[in-house]
């Protein structure tokens, strides 16, 4: 294993224990980083921002002064409602409809973001889909490819085409899942994509650290969104989230705060990390 090299980044100094802050050079920064409008003047692209976690994140970002681009698949009424709510909070919002599972569309989304706002500071790769399957034999190659195109390839392509626009201080936040850590016996292909997103997040964070572009992720547990009601049986929907330590599913606005933290300067010393709003499940990740 190659030994990591260390570089002198501050003056040589030594104190007697426990040490005095006043004698440190340079002085530690202790003033709170928090401010009222944490994202003022920034531009954010949120995929899957028409509903669920993406919508809650868009609304919270809007409250913090960001210009928004929301990329969504086909839910026009939800997207328009989200835009209306964003604008009510004083934010600017552009909607882009289309399939992010297609590389060319990802390229167009980035291009339109730049055309509208002239820059991109925050990329939230949140869009995703899943289909249940009791056996691996039930997962067709078509479904497998659809799941990877929607959930993982879109993350890769959007990030790739965003890179020339991201600058020092920019933030990339990917939505992985608790299933990336513990798997899922009925969402095997979905869990695999979320595992890929987790590894991609960690790898990209290391790659971009010197450019001072931070890359982190959020790994939600069971969250109450339209995707749940459109995927599972009536019985499963009724019981959804009841098996967590907190005995309930989370709400989208309980997850959005994780994205805000990772997008803001309050998380300036975090990259390659994952936050876990999952109702108390310990995943050691």
Backbone torsions as a table, in degrees:
resi	resn	phi	psi	omega
1	UNK	NA	131.5	-179.0
2	UNK	-72.4	131.7	-179.3
3	UNK	-76.4	134.6	179.7
4	UNK	-71.2	134.3	177.9
5	UNK	-85.9	147.6	178.6
6	UNK	-116.8	145.7	-178.4
7	UNK	-122.3	141.1	176.7
8	UNK	-67.7	119.3	-176.9
9	UNK	-120.5	0.9	174.6
10	UNK	-154.0	164.9	-177.7
11	UNK	-61.0	149.3	174.7
12	UNK	-63.7	135.3	-179.0
13	UNK	-163.1	154.2	-179.9
14	UNK	-151.8	137.2	178.9
15	UNK	-128.2	162.4	170.8
16	UNK	-78.9	146.1	178.0
17	UNK	-64.7	145.1	1.4
18	UNK	-86.6	3.3	178.4
19	UNK	89.5	155.6	-180.0
20	UNK	-120.5	127.8	-178.9
21	UNK	-61.7	-35.7	-177.2
22	UNK	-63.5	-20.5	-178.3
23	UNK	-96.9	-2.5	179.3
24	UNK	-74.2	142.0	176.6
25	UNK	-132.4	117.7	-2.2
26	UNK	-75.3	164.6	179.6
27	UNK	-67.1	138.5	177.1
28	UNK	-63.4	146.8	177.5
29	UNK	-89.7	114.0	-175.5
30	UNK	-114.2	-12.5	-178.5
31	UNK	-65.4	141.8	-179.4
32	UNK	-56.7	138.1	178.0
33	UNK	-81.8	-21.9	-173.9
34	UNK	-63.5	141.9	172.2
35	UNK	-142.0	168.6	-171.7
36	UNK	-64.9	-51.2	179.2
37	UNK	-108.1	92.0	-168.4
38	UNK	-69.6	-21.8	-175.7
39	UNK	-120.5	22.1	-174.4
40	UNK	-54.7	127.6	176.8
41	UNK	83.1	-2.5	-178.1
42	UNK	-92.0	160.6	176.8
43	UNK	-115.5	131.6	-179.3
44	UNK	-126.0	139.1	171.3
45	UNK	-108.3	123.2	178.9
46	UNK	-120.3	119.5	176.5
47	UNK	-88.5	146.1	-175.5
48	UNK	66.2	31.7	-175.1
49	UNK	-87.6	6.8	-177.7
50	UNK	-79.7	-23.2	-178.1
51	UNK	-156.0	175.0	173.7
52	UNK	59.8	-138.9	-178.1
53	UNK	-61.0	-39.9	179.9
54	UNK	-62.6	-42.6	178.7
55	UNK	-64.7	-47.6	-179.4
56	UNK	-59.4	-38.0	178.1
57	UNK	-68.0	-41.6	178.5
58	UNK	-60.6	-44.1	-179.3
59	UNK	-65.9	-41.1	178.7
60	UNK	-66.9	-41.4	177.1
61	UNK	-62.1	-42.1	-178.9
62	UNK	-60.6	-39.1	179.0
63	UNK	-64.3	-23.7	-177.8
64	UNK	-98.4	11.3	169.8
65	UNK	93.7	19.0	-176.0
66	UNK	-92.4	153.1	167.3
67	UNK	-90.6	133.9	-170.1
68	UNK	-116.9	140.9	165.0
69	UNK	-119.9	126.0	179.3
70	UNK	-114.0	117.4	176.9
71	UNK	-99.8	130.5	-177.2
72	UNK	-142.6	166.0	-174.1
73	UNK	-82.6	-65.9	-172.8
74	UNK	-151.7	-2.6	-173.7
75	UNK	-84.1	77.6	-172.6
76	UNK	-61.0	-45.3	-176.6
77	UNK	-63.8	-41.7	177.4
78	UNK	-63.7	-42.8	-178.2
79	UNK	-63.1	-43.8	179.9
80	UNK	-65.2	-37.4	178.8
81	UNK	-66.8	-41.0	177.9
82	UNK	-62.4	-44.0	178.1
83	UNK	-59.1	-43.5	179.4
84	UNK	-59.2	-43.3	-179.1
85	UNK	-70.2	-36.7	177.0
86	UNK	-62.5	-46.3	-178.3
87	UNK	-67.2	-30.9	176.6
88	UNK	-64.6	-28.6	177.8
89	UNK	-85.3	0.3	177.3
90	UNK	95.9	5.3	-178.2
91	UNK	-92.5	157.7	172.7
92	UNK	-94.1	141.0	-174.3
93	UNK	-144.3	129.0	175.7
94	UNK	-116.2	131.8	179.3
95	UNK	-102.2	137.8	176.3
96	UNK	-131.0	114.0	-179.7
97	UNK	-91.4	143.0	175.3
98	UNK	151.0	171.5	-175.3
99	UNK	-89.3	108.7	179.4
100	UNK	-73.3	-7.3	175.1
101	UNK	-75.5	0.4	178.3
102	UNK	-112.7	126.7	-174.1
103	UNK	-57.9	-43.2	-176.2
104	UNK	-63.4	-34.8	178.5
105	UNK	-68.7	-39.3	176.8
106	UNK	-58.4	-42.0	178.8
107	UNK	-62.0	-41.7	179.8
108	UNK	-67.0	-36.9	179.7
109	UNK	-61.3	-45.0	178.8
110	UNK	-64.4	-44.4	-179.0
111	UNK	-61.6	-41.2	-179.5
112	UNK	-69.7	-35.4	176.7
113	UNK	-59.4	-46.3	-179.5
114	UNK	-67.7	-39.3	179.5
115	UNK	-63.2	-36.5	-177.3
116	UNK	-78.3	-43.6	-171.3
117	UNK	-120.1	-8.8	175.5
118	UNK	81.0	-4.4	-179.7
119	UNK	-164.6	170.1	175.1
120	UNK	-143.0	120.8	-178.0
121	UNK	-108.0	-31.6	-174.5
122	UNK	-133.5	123.6	176.4
123	UNK	-113.4	116.6	178.1
124	UNK	-109.6	104.8	178.6
125	UNK	-88.6	93.0	-171.6
126	UNK	-116.9	-22.3	-174.8
127	UNK	-61.6	143.3	178.6
128	UNK	-171.8	166.2	-179.5
129	UNK	-148.8	159.9	173.6
130	UNK	-152.3	155.8	177.8
131	UNK	-132.6	137.8	179.2
132	UNK	-76.0	148.5	173.1
133	UNK	-154.5	126.6	-178.7
134	UNK	-77.3	-25.8	-177.3
135	UNK	-135.7	148.8	179.0
136	UNK	-60.9	-29.9	178.9
137	UNK	-64.6	-20.0	-179.5
138	UNK	-83.7	-9.0	-179.6
139	UNK	-92.8	107.7	179.7
140	UNK	-73.8	160.3	176.1
141	UNK	-60.5	-36.0	178.6
142	UNK	-62.4	-44.9	178.4
143	UNK	-64.6	-43.6	179.8
144	UNK	-56.7	-47.1	-178.9
145	UNK	-67.3	-39.2	177.9
146	UNK	-61.0	-42.4	-179.1
147	UNK	-65.0	-44.4	-180.0
148	UNK	-69.8	-38.9	178.3
149	UNK	-63.3	-45.7	-177.9
150	UNK	-68.7	-45.7	-169.2
151	UNK	-92.5	-38.0	-175.1
152	UNK	-110.7	-49.0	-177.9
153	UNK	-58.6	-37.0	178.9
154	UNK	-60.9	-40.1	178.1
155	UNK	-61.6	-46.0	-179.2
156	UNK	-63.5	-49.5	-175.8
157	UNK	-65.9	-45.8	-179.9
158	UNK	-60.5	-42.6	178.9
159	UNK	-64.2	-43.9	-179.7
160	UNK	-57.8	-47.7	-176.3
161	UNK	-79.6	-16.3	177.4
162	UNK	-81.7	-21.3	-168.7
163	UNK	-56.1	-40.7	-176.6
164	UNK	-70.8	-10.0	179.9
165	UNK	-104.4	-16.8	-178.8
166	UNK	-81.8	139.7	-177.4
167	UNK	-124.6	176.6	176.7
168	UNK	-52.8	129.6	-177.5
169	UNK	96.8	-9.4	177.6
170	UNK	-70.1	160.4	-177.5
171	UNK	-134.7	132.3	173.5
172	UNK	-112.3	128.4	-179.9
173	UNK	-128.3	121.4	-178.3
174	UNK	-106.9	143.5	176.0
175	UNK	-94.7	109.4	172.1
176	UNK	-99.8	-141.6	-176.1
177	UNK	-166.2	157.4	172.6
178	UNK	-57.7	-27.3	-179.5
179	UNK	-68.3	-19.2	176.5
180	UNK	-66.8	-23.1	-176.8
181	UNK	-98.6	-39.0	-176.6
182	UNK	-114.3	-3.0	-179.2
183	UNK	74.8	178.5	176.7
184	UNK	-152.8	124.0	-176.0
185	UNK	-73.7	-12.3	-179.8
186	UNK	-121.0	0.4	175.5
187	UNK	-132.1	54.6	-171.6
188	UNK	-63.4	-47.0	-179.1
189	UNK	-69.8	-36.3	176.9
190	UNK	-62.8	-47.9	179.6
191	UNK	-60.4	-36.4	178.6
192	UNK	-63.8	-40.1	178.2
193	UNK	-66.1	-36.7	-179.0
194	UNK	-71.3	-31.4	173.0
195	UNK	-66.3	-38.4	178.1
196	UNK	-64.9	-40.7	178.5
197	UNK	-63.4	-40.1	178.7
198	UNK	-60.9	-49.0	179.9
199	UNK	-66.0	-38.1	178.3
200	UNK	-63.4	-42.2	179.0
201	UNK	-58.6	-48.8	-178.3
202	UNK	-65.9	-40.5	-179.3
203	UNK	-68.4	-45.5	-178.8
204	UNK	-66.1	-35.7	179.7
205	UNK	-61.4	-40.5	178.1
206	UNK	-67.5	-38.4	-178.5
207	UNK	-67.0	-33.6	-173.9
208	UNK	-102.8	0.9	-175.9
209	UNK	-57.7	-42.4	-178.6
210	UNK	-67.7	-24.5	176.8
211	UNK	-83.4	-4.0	180.0
212	UNK	62.1	35.8	170.9
213	UNK	-106.5	118.3	-175.0
214	UNK	-88.8	140.7	179.7
215	UNK	-129.6	116.3	-179.5
216	UNK	-134.4	-179.6	-178.9
217	UNK	-146.3	162.5	173.7
218	UNK	-123.5	134.1	-177.5
219	UNK	-118.9	81.3	-178.1
220	UNK	-65.9	152.0	167.2
221	UNK	-89.9	-146.7	179.3
222	UNK	-69.6	116.5	-178.9
223	UNK	-122.6	137.4	-174.7
224	UNK	-77.7	101.4	-178.4
225	UNK	-137.4	166.2	178.2
226	UNK	-58.4	-28.9	-179.9
227	UNK	-60.7	-31.8	-179.4
228	UNK	-66.7	-49.5	-177.9
229	UNK	-67.5	-22.7	-179.2
230	UNK	-92.7	-3.2	-176.9
231	UNK	-110.6	-46.6	-168.9
232	UNK	-99.5	167.3	178.8
233	UNK	-69.2	165.4	179.9
234	UNK	-58.1	-40.5	179.9
235	UNK	-65.3	-44.1	180.0
236	UNK	-64.6	-38.5	178.8
237	UNK	-64.8	-40.7	-179.4
238	UNK	-64.7	-31.5	-176.7
239	UNK	-98.5	-1.7	-170.9
240	UNK	-55.6	123.4	176.8
241	UNK	88.2	-8.0	-176.1
242	UNK	-71.9	-12.7	-179.0
243	UNK	-94.0	6.7	175.6
244	UNK	-81.2	161.3	176.4
245	UNK	-55.6	-30.0	179.3
246	UNK	-87.6	-2.2	172.8
247	UNK	64.5	26.8	177.8
248	UNK	-159.7	162.3	171.8
249	UNK	-79.5	155.0	176.1
250	UNK	-83.9	162.6	175.5
251	UNK	-99.9	150.4	179.7
252	UNK	-53.7	-37.7	-178.2
253	UNK	-73.2	-10.4	174.3
254	UNK	-84.7	-13.0	178.1
255	UNK	-99.5	-33.5	-176.7
256	UNK	-56.8	-33.2	-179.8
257	UNK	-62.4	-29.3	176.3
258	UNK	-65.4	-42.8	179.9
259	UNK	-66.1	-39.4	178.4
260	UNK	-63.0	-44.4	178.8
261	UNK	-59.1	-46.4	-177.5
262	UNK	-71.8	-24.5	179.0
263	UNK	-81.4	-24.4	-173.0
264	UNK	-92.7	170.6	178.6
265	UNK	-69.8	-10.9	178.5
266	UNK	-63.9	-22.2	178.8
267	UNK	-107.9	30.8	-172.4
268	UNK	-62.1	-18.0	179.6
269	UNK	-106.0	20.1	179.3
270	UNK	-118.7	125.7	169.8
271	UNK	-151.8	147.5	-176.9
272	UNK	74.2	17.3	-174.6
273	UNK	-110.4	165.0	-179.3
274	UNK	-131.5	132.1	173.3
275	UNK	-98.5	147.3	-168.6
276	UNK	-125.4	76.0	173.1
277	UNK	-80.6	87.5	-170.8
278	UNK	-132.6	15.7	176.6
279	UNK	79.1	13.0	174.2
280	UNK	107.5	2.0	178.4
281	UNK	-72.6	128.3	-179.9
282	UNK	-89.8	118.0	-176.8
283	UNK	-117.2	-3.2	177.7
284	UNK	51.8	47.1	-177.8
285	UNK	-120.7	NA	NA
